[in-house]
Amino acid sequence: MKARMKISRQWTFLGMLAGMILGLSASLGFADSERCMVCGMDVSKYPHTRYVVETTDGKTYTTCGVQCGLTLHLRFDKRWKKATAVDLLSNRSFDATKGFYVHQSTVITDMAPGFISFERKEDAEKFAKGFGGQIVTYKEALEIWRKQMK
């Protein structure tokens, strides 16, 4: 009888402790962090690579970077409407289909093998000159990613 009460109190204590930890994490914002639609990474940690996809039904999906955004483009297929990427240098959003991407540089911004987005071709060229990688258009990036996903 005493052993059961002791075990019961231990479980009650553990339950209260777990509740306090969950409450604390929610109050600090951990529970509210936005997650990448594809891989689950905390998007707030990757504002320099944030990528947003909009579908034809008006819904928007945020991803941690270009690779996950390209994955959504392929998944949504005909429902895909448009996407915005963030320029690595200016930290401004732009129409992803008009951008230039450095693929497989020595720099890993969100995940490897990596596509790093640039609004201007000149900036992508300068980056690739310093850190390697292949400069591609959006259409080329999508095709590279389509082949890698197979």
C-alpha positions in Angstrom: 0.0 0.0 0.0 2.8 2.5 1.0 4.7 1.5 -2.2 1.7 2.3 -4.4 1.2 5.7 -2.7 4.9 6.5 -3.2 4.7 5.6 -6.9 1.5 7.5 -7.3 3.1 10.6 -5.8 6.1 10.3 -8.0 3.9 10.1 -11.1 1.9 13.1 -9.9 5.2 15.0 -9.4 6.5 14.1 -12.8 3.2 15.1 -14.4 3.3 18.5 -12.7 6.9 19.0 -13.7 6.1 18.1 -17.3 3.2 20.6 -17.3 5.5 23.3 -15.9 8.1 22.7 -18.6 5.5 22.8 -21.4 4.0 26.0 -19.9 7.4 27.6 -19.7 8.4 26.6 -23.2 5.1 28.0 -24.6 5.6 31.3 -22.7 9.1 31.6 -24.1 7.7 31.1 -27.6 9.1 27.6 -28.3 5.7 26.0 -28.9 4.6 28.8 -31.2 7.6 28.6 -33.6 6.6 28.2 -37.2 7.8 25.0 -38.8 8.9 24.3 -42.3 6.0 22.7 -44.2 8.4 20.1 -45.7 11.2 19.2 -43.2 9.9 20.6 -39.9 12.8 22.9 -39.2 12.1 26.1 -37.1 11.6 28.7 -39.8 12.4 31.6 -37.4 16.0 30.4 -37.4 16.3 30.8 -41.2 15.0 34.3 -42.1 17.8 34.7 -44.6 16.6 31.6 -46.6 12.8 31.8 -45.9 10.7 30.7 -48.9 7.0 31.1 -49.3 4.8 29.1 -51.7 1.2 30.2 -52.6 -1.2 27.8 -54.2 -4.1 28.5 -56.6 -6.6 28.2 -53.7 -4.9 31.2 -51.9 -3.1 29.2 -49.2 0.5 30.0 -48.3 3.1 27.6 -47.1 6.4 28.7 -45.5 9.5 26.7 -45.8 13.0 27.0 -44.4 14.7 27.5 -47.8 14.7 26.9 -51.6 15.1 23.1 -51.5 11.9 22.7 -49.4 10.2 25.3 -51.6 11.1 23.4 -54.7 9.8 20.3 -53.1 6.4 22.0 -52.5 6.4 23.2 -56.1 6.8 19.6 -57.3 4.2 18.3 -54.8 1.6 20.9 -55.6 2.1 20.6 -59.3 -0.9 22.3 -60.9 -2.0 23.9 -57.7 1.3 25.8 -57.4 0.7 29.5 -58.1 3.8 31.5 -57.1 6.7 31.6 -54.7 8.9 34.2 -53.0 12.5 33.6 -51.9 14.7 35.8 -49.8 17.9 37.3 -51.4 20.8 36.2 -49.3 22.6 39.5 -49.5 19.8 42.1 -49.2 17.5 39.9 -47.1 14.5 41.1 -49.2 11.8 38.9 -50.7 11.5 38.6 -54.5 9.6 36.5 -57.1 11.4 33.2 -56.9 10.8 32.4 -60.6 12.9 35.4 -61.6 15.8 34.7 -59.3 19.2 33.1 -59.7 20.4 30.2 -57.5 23.8 29.0 -56.5 23.7 25.2 -56.2 26.2 23.1 -54.2 28.4 25.9 -52.9 30.7 25.3 -50.0 28.3 27.4 -47.9 25.3 25.6 -46.3 22.6 28.1 -45.4 19.8 25.8 -44.3 20.6 22.3 -45.6 22.8 20.6 -48.1 23.3 20.2 -51.0 21.6 23.6 -51.0 20.3 26.2 -53.3 21.1 29.8 -52.3 18.8 32.4 -53.7 19.8 35.8 -55.2 17.6 38.3 -56.9 20.4 39.5 -59.2 22.6 37.3 -61.4 25.6 39.5 -60.6 25.3 38.8 -56.9 25.0 35.0 -57.6 28.1 35.2 -59.8 30.2 37.0 -57.1 29.0 34.6 -54.5 29.9 31.5 -56.6 33.3 33.0 -57.4 34.1 33.1 -53.7 32.3 30.0 -52.5 31.9 27.7 -55.5 28.7 26.2 -56.9 26.7 26.3 -60.1 24.6 29.3 -61.0 21.1 28.3 -62.2 17.8 29.9 -63.0 14.6 28.9 -61.2 13.5 26.6 -64.0 16.9 24.9 -63.9 16.9 24.6 -60.1 13.4 23.0 -60.3 14.6 20.5 -62.9 17.8 19.6 -60.9 15.6 19.1 -57.8 13.1 17.0 -59.7 15.9 14.6 -60.8 17.4 14.4 -57.3 14.0 13.7 -55.8 13.5 10.6 -58.0 
